[in-house]
Amino acid sequence: MASLLGQFYTKIEGSQEDIASEGIAYILNKSINARDSINAFLHNMIGINFKNISYITQNIGENKERPDISGIDENGLEQIIIEAKFWASLTDNQPVEYLKRLNNDSVLLFVCPTLRKVSIGTEIESRLNDADIEFEKNELYIKT
């Protein structure tokens, strides 16, 4: 019987965030309840319904950007990017290059501890402003 840790034990030499991302992707791919929960959360926040999404990790893009988790639809299109920010700072590609990968009916989701919410949010806003990307924000999200 496969186990959560058994799915990625060969990758444990990576960062803690990589290990967490592998675990989250594994759970999302194996659990319909987990997928339904994230889909319901995103629908409630931004009004988009995602169906038939499968999750992969470390999906490297054209500019060497490497999101933690990418949600891919049945047509092979990246619809969801989930970026864990438990300990690490934003990379040079975040969030601007990640947003360039997505179409209008997609989402970039940063997951971080409550204690980091303000600092990560402020940095995201600053980078969006520097890139002249219009956005609206509320307590829980920034929408471009």
Disulfide bonds with the S-S distance in Angstrom:
none
